[in-house]
Amino acid sequence: MFALLPVIGGLLAGWLAPRKLAVALQIVFYAVAVAALTASAPDHGGDYGDIVWIAPALAVVSTGTLLIGLRLGRRAAGRGVTQP
């Protein structure tokens, strides 16, 4: 469930927040998600070593969603829609 935090959060942050704030938020979302996934891995039938492949995959996905959010925000700004 915590893996959705950088995915949804990155999309919304990229879309609604200024670029620097969106990148900072995405880093925080990713760090929280990786920490929670690492801590809860044994509770879900995994082990702590699973984070070796989960963390890089989540980094790629969360970067992609942030870029999509930034692109959506840029398109909205180009159409005259104001951003906060």
JODA-V16550 format. One record per residue. N is the residue number from 1. RES is the residue in one letter. OMEGA is omega in whole degrees, -180 to 180 (999 if undefined). BURIAL is # if it has 16 or more other ideal C-beta (glycine too) atoms within 10 Angstrom, else .. Layout:
n:N res:RES omega:OMEGA burial:BURIAL
n:N res:RES omega:OMEGA burial:BURIAL
This chain:
n:1 res:M omega:180 burial:.
n:2 res:F omega:178 burial:#
n:3 res:A omega:178 burial:.
n:4 res:L omega:-179 burial:.
n:5 res:L omega:179 burial:#
n:6 res:P omega:180 burial:#
n:7 res:V omega:-179 burial:#
n:8 res:I omega:180 burial:.
n:9 res:G omega:179 burial:#
n:10 res:G omega:178 burial:#
n:11 res:L omega:-179 burial:#
n:12 res:L omega:180 burial:#
n:13 res:A omega:178 burial:#
n:14 res:G omega:-178 burial:#
n:15 res:W omega:-169 burial:#
n:16 res:L omega:-175 burial:.
n:17 res:A omega:172 burial:#
n:18 res:P omega:-171 burial:.
n:19 res:R omega:-178 burial:.
n:20 res:K omega:178 burial:.
n:21 res:L omega:179 burial:.
n:22 res:A omega:179 burial:#
n:23 res:V omega:179 burial:#
n:24 res:A omega:178 burial:.
n:25 res:L omega:-180 burial:#
n:26 res:Q omega:177 burial:#
n:27 res:I omega:178 burial:.
n:28 res:V omega:178 burial:.
n:29 res:F omega:-180 burial:#
n:30 res:Y omega:-179 burial:#
n:31 res:A omega:179 burial:.
n:32 res:V omega:-179 burial:.
n:33 res:A omega:-180 burial:#
n:34 res:V omega:178 burial:#
n:35 res:A omega:-180 burial:.
n:36 res:A omega:178 burial:.
n:37 res:L omega:178 burial:#
n:38 res:T omega:-178 burial:#
n:39 res:A omega:-176 burial:.
n:40 res:S omega:-177 burial:.
n:41 res:A omega:180 burial:#
n:42 res:P omega:179 burial:.
n:43 res:D omega:-177 burial:.
n:44 res:H omega:176 burial:.
n:45 res:G omega:179 burial:.
n:46 res:G omega:173 burial:.
n:47 res:D omega:-176 burial:.
n:48 res:Y omega:179 burial:.
n:49 res:G omega:179 burial:.
n:50 res:D omega:-178 burial:.
n:51 res:I omega:179 burial:#
n:52 res:V omega:178 burial:.
n:53 res:W omega:180 burial:.
n:54 res:I omega:-176 burial:#
n:55 res:A omega:179 burial:.
n:56 res:P omega:179 burial:.
n:57 res:A omega:178 burial:.
n:58 res:L omega:178 burial:#
n:59 res:A omega:180 burial:.
n:60 res:V omega:-179 burial:.
n:61 res:V omega:-179 burial:.
n:62 res:S omega:175 burial:#
n:63 res:T omega:178 burial:.
n:64 res:G omega:-180 burial:.
n:65 res:T omega:176 burial:#
n:66 res:L omega:178 burial:#
n:67 res:L omega:176 burial:.
n:68 res:I omega:178 burial:.
n:69 res:G omega:178 burial:#
n:70 res:L omega:178 burial:#
n:71 res:R omega:177 burial:.
n:72 res:L omega:178 burial:.
n:73 res:G omega:179 burial:#
n:74 res:R omega:178 burial:.
n:75 res:R omega:179 burial:.
n:76 res:A omega:179 burial:.
n:77 res:A omega:179 burial:.
n:78 res:G omega:179 burial:.
n:79 res:R omega:178 burial:.
n:80 res:G omega:178 burial:.
n:81 res:V omega:-178 burial:.
n:82 res:T omega:176 burial:.
n:83 res:Q omega:177 burial:.
n:84 res:P omega:999 burial:.
